[in-house]
Amino acid sequence: MRRHLLVFDDGSGSELDLQDFVEALDAGAQMYAMDGHVCFLTSTLSASEVSDRFVDFAGSRLFFVADVTSSHCAGRMFGSFWDFIKNPALPNAAE
């Protein structure tokens, strides 16, 4: 699984349902949302593939996707964030 950082503006359209986007990526994709416009994703897709799919989903919004799989992590965040970042595969809720 790869880890991606997705950041986007609010655009001029309606609010996005990011969970719908994540569920459409691949079977194991998951999301950790930071706020309404920033989230971390885990997916087997590359950053360019996630970007291509987000274009169709986001409409006119500006955004970027960065692969942060190999990034060193540090900082003050909630424990659930670090569990998400450090755990390569979280169990699906449906299992």
N, C-alpha and C positions, 0 to 999 in steps of 0.2 A: 504494500500500500504506500502511496505517496501522500505527502501532506502539502496542502496548498493554502495560501493566504488569498482571500478574495475580498477586494475593497471596491465599492461602487458608490456613485452619487445617487441622490433620490430621484433624479430625472424629472420629467414633467408628467409622468404617468401615475398610475395607481401603485399602491404599495405592493412589493413583491412577496410572494410566499416562498421563502428560501427552502423550506422543507420539501415542497413539491419539486423544486429544482434538483435538490440533492437526491431525492428518490428516483429521479429520472436519469441520473448519471450512470451508475452500475450497481450491481447487487449488494456490494459491501460498503458503498459510500455512506459517510456520516458527516455531521456538521457540529461545530462548536461556535455558536454565535456570540460575538462580542457586544454588538449593539445592532441597530437596524441596518447598518451599512458596512459592517466588517464581520467576516467569519473565517474560520479555519475549516478546511474540508479534508477528509481522507478519501482517496479514490485510487483505483488502479489506472485511471486515465492520466495522460500527461497534462501539463499546464496549458499547452496549446489546444488540446482536445476539450478541456474544461472551458477554456475561453471561447472556442467555437460554439459550444452548446449554450453558454451564457448569452452570447449575442442574440440568439433566437429567443431566449427567455426574457432578457432585460429590455429589449427594444432600444430606445435612444439613449439609455444611460451610459455614462462614462464609467469605465471599470478597468481593473487590472487583476491578473491572476499571477501569483508567484509560487514556484515550487520551493518549499522550505523544508523539504524532507531531511536534508543534510545539515541544516542550520543548527548552530549551537544555541541553546535556549537558556535565558537567564531573566530574572526580573521578579516583580511582586505580582502574583496572580493567584486566584483561588485554586484550591486543591483540585477541583474538578477539571480545570484547565490543564494542569500538569498531568493528570491522569489521562486526559485525551491526547496530549502531545506525546507522552512517553510510552503509552500503550499502543503497540502496532495494530491491534485489532480488538475493538470493543465488541462484546456480544450483541447481536441484534435483539431488540425488544420482542420481536415476534417468535424468537426461538425458545 
